[in-house]
């Protein structure tokens, strides 16, 4: 199962639930975002039982991206209890995403 796209309204609901979630801020015109997308989807599939991975299109949700201070895409942000706890900009592979998550989750 690929990562699901969510809206700012859904994002707000998830943050209120105080869940652990990884968000990929991306845009369809971003070539690098499109290249790393399949790797992100594989991580989503592998971790579907333990960690939701979602995507937010910054063109459709510009206000949310601004509010979250997203300046470069793709940016992956791990949220816990409604707060950003770790982030990585432009990971270059599935292995980089996995390493980022393993390190960030080990600190929780």
C-alpha positions in Angstrom: 0.0 0.0 0.0 1.4 3.3 -1.0 1.5 6.3 1.3 -1.8 8.2 1.2 -2.2 11.9 0.4 -3.9 13.9 3.0 -5.3 17.5 3.2 -4.6 20.1 5.8 -7.9 19.2 7.5 -6.8 15.6 7.8 -3.4 16.7 9.0 -5.0 18.7 11.8 -7.1 15.8 12.8 -4.1 13.5 13.0 -2.2 16.0 15.1 -5.1 16.2 17.5 -5.1 12.4 17.9 -1.5 12.7 19.0 -0.3 10.0 16.7 3.1 9.2 15.5 3.2 9.9 11.7 5.7 10.6 9.0 4.8 13.3 6.5 6.3 13.7 3.0 6.0 17.3 1.9 6.2 17.2 -1.9 4.9 18.7 -5.2 4.1 17.0 -8.5 6.4 19.3 -10.5 9.4 18.3 -8.3 11.5 15.8 -10.2 13.4 14.7 -7.1 10.0 14.2 -5.3 8.9 11.9 -8.1 12.1 9.9 -8.0 12.1 9.3 -4.2 8.3 8.7 -4.2 8.5 4.9 -5.0 11.0 4.4 -2.1 8.7 6.3 0.3 5.8 4.1 -0.8 7.9 0.9 -0.2 8.7 2.2 3.3 5.0 2.9 3.8 4.1 -0.6 2.8 6.8 -2.1 5.1 5.8 -0.1 8.1 2.0 0.1 7.6 1.4 -1.8 10.9 3.5 0.4 13.0 3.8 3.9 11.5 1.5 5.7 9.1 3.3 7.4 6.2 1.4 10.2 4.4 2.0 12.8 1.7 1.1 16.4 1.6 1.1 18.2 -1.8 2.5 21.7 -1.0 0.8 23.2 -4.1 -2.6 22.1 -2.8 -1.7 22.8 0.9 0.6 25.9 0.6 -0.7 27.4 3.9 0.1 24.2 5.8 3.6 24.0 4.3 4.2 27.6 5.3 2.9 27.0 8.8 5.2 24.0 9.1 8.1 26.0 7.7 8.8 23.7 4.8 11.3 25.5 2.6 12.8 22.7 0.5 11.1 19.6 -1.0 11.0 16.8 -0.5 11.1 17.2 3.2 10.1 14.3 5.5 8.9 15.3 9.0 8.2 12.8 11.8 5.5 14.1 14.1 4.7 12.7 17.6 2.0 13.9 19.8 1.3 16.8 17.4 4.8 18.1 17.4 7.6 17.8 14.8 10.3 15.7 16.4 12.7 15.0 13.4 13.1 15.8 9.8 15.2 15.0 6.8 15.5 17.0 3.5 15.9 15.2 0.2 16.7 11.7 1.3 18.5 9.9 -1.6 17.2 6.4 -1.2 14.9 4.0 0.7 17.9 3.1 2.8 18.3 6.8 3.8 14.6 7.0 4.8 14.9 3.8 6.8 18.1 5.0 8.5 16.4 8.3 9.4 13.3 6.6 10.8 15.3 4.0 12.8 17.5 6.7 14.3 14.5 9.0 15.1 12.3 6.2 16.5 15.2 4.9 18.7 15.1 8.3 20.5 11.4 8.0 21.3 
